[in-house]
């Protein structure tokens, strides 16, 4: 059965944080779904430091009790061949491809995933120049996300062909697999609904509209179209509408702007703000709502998990016809999609230039772009009005959405798609030719060369296998050992810790250095092949402090 080691860092998966973002929620949800529905006997965790793995192991123990968890340190990537694939919670697999090239490119596959694609297009471009293989992939969470990646890669590939005369610039595999949810977690007993509505002051016959997510006008969804459309719906229907905005603000100024905006643009609507970072809010507020809305108009959105959560909760959705929302909510079936519009290509070149030049940071870049994206307020008002006025329509659309979420977006349906991608990559890896194979003696990453190769012109000579070494002035092995112990304990030499031979290998080498000495090749042959380069470094380290020397004096190199 196909499996992948999960590169784990809390930044990609932990939701207990003040700066909560959709990718954190999606990452944690994926892990739980993976543990529950992969059917694997054990799990592999690729980790920088073992102490960071506690969240991974805790979630595994809770959701897949009795399964083993194996830790694979990032310092030893070759061991990933035991698993066959590395999954990274982002699109940046280029870094891992370069590391792999220094070892065995056929050893394992790489698989990333898109979240927002707007922040660092240059990182997407790196996928075209990194040593990716046909057995690697970046999963796109929507067709829209894939199109945005291709909108970077295809022109960049054309540039590389023109600039370098390359016949072909291969594109990475970009399979489309949506994000998922645990649909069962969004089913609520009527008593929960009654309690949540009572706590928020929502009376019988009154309609609660829910927005869940970051409350950011520059980075998520500008609220004014929603406020304007809900105000029209309230006036047309005469219904008491409560707008629950469950999310989190970047700062107090943004919070005040939202509150003032609600008073100004939808005075007939009761605006309720809740802290969506609190788990009890994120998990229970769905029960209080009659319909869900998210009029996202920002380029940083790629998939959008909250409409799927809303459908799982049985709520009809009023969302924008925007990126991944288009692929989740069926217009007129699960809710309504509201038309959107952008200026034509070419009208935002200056925005990209300012961002590239550092004149605008990322928040300013996406904030400026959001100011020139428009939502059809009239269409939104019509959608709200129909759903607010017709409880039966709300129920029919809500049930259609729930059935769709269970069938297509539950992790039970999504995780097998991940496993299938990994299986296909393994099949390709067994048979496909290797792209840009590394020549013997060549560095895996030319832009991160071995410093001893890059600077080989600096010293008089290299420590070659035929060079003969002796202990300095006939010093005994014990005397050198004592001097070395003092040197190793000296803070001046702390950088040497962890990059030299183990003590047992040094003892072997020092014992062999009786006059007339030994060649470097003879000394390295005393230890296993995997530790020979460490011994070469250690011999130079001993020479650094005058404990060893060459039999023949080193001649100064002439220019």
CORDA-V190937 format. One record per helix or strand of 2 or more residues. SS is the DSSP state (H for helix, E for strand). FROM is the first residue (numbers start at 1). TO is the last residue. Records with the same first field share a line. If there is no record, write none. Layout:
SS=FROM-TO  FROM-TO
This chain:
E=5-8  42-47  68-73  85-87  109-113  137-140  207-212  241-247  270-275  291-294  316-320  335-338  340-342  373-375  468-471  518-519  548-550
H=10-13  22-37  50-63  74-82  94-101  121-129  143-164  183-186  190-200  224-237  252-265  279-288  306-312  325-328  349-357  362-370  377-389  391-409  411-431  446-448  451-454  472-474  477-489  491-496  503-511  520-524  529-544
